């Protein structure tokens, strides 16, 4: 599987506040399309949520290449 620089680096920093409301608590995971973080909604009772950060178009191009390689390998 291809891995982009964006996938290797965290998109968000633990402890940051997004939109004055969501505190980044921890990174849950990542995949071909983006990363998922556990966030705490400070505005409404410290409720936990999952927040997805999607990668840009360059990463989508890498995904398309990965799919083509996998299809080619299956046909061999």
N, C-alpha and C positions, 0 to 999 in steps of 0.2 A: 504494500500500500504506500502511496506517495504521502509525504508529510510536509506541509508547508511551514514556513517560519511562524506564521500566525497561529498555527495549531500548537506549536511547541511553546509559545509564549502566552502568558495569561493576558486576556483582553482587559480585565478589570483588576483592581488592586483591593485586597482584603482590607476592610475598614472604610473604604470610600463610600460616600453618600451619593446616590443617583437621584436627580430631580428633587433634592431636599427631602427625600422621603425613604428611599430604600437603602439600607446599609448592606454592603457586600459582606457576607458572613464566611462563605467557603466555596471552593470550586467543587462541583459535583462530578463533572466529567466533560469530555469533549469528543467530537466525532468529525466527520467529513464536512459538515455544514456549519459547525460553530461550537461554542462552549456553553455549559449550563452552570449557573451559580445559585447557591442558596442565599437568599436575601431576606432581610427582616424589614417589614413595613413599620416604620417608626410612627407613622401618622395614625394608624389604626391598631392599637393594642399589641404592637410588636409581633404581629402575625408573620410566620415564615412563608415564603413563596419561592418558586424556582424562576430564574430569569435566564432566558436564552440570548446569547450574543452571536449573531450570524456573521460568518466570514464574508468578505467581499467577492467581487466577480473573479478575481485572479484565482481564488481557491476553488470556485466553481469550475473553472477551466481545468484545474488539476483533477477534480473529481471526474470530469468528462474523460480525461486521458486515462484515469484509473479504470473506469468502466470499459473503455475500448480495449485496454490491455487484458482485463479479465475475460471479456468476450472472446478475444483472439486465443487466449489460453484454453478456454473451454472447447473451442473448435478444433484444436490440434489433437 
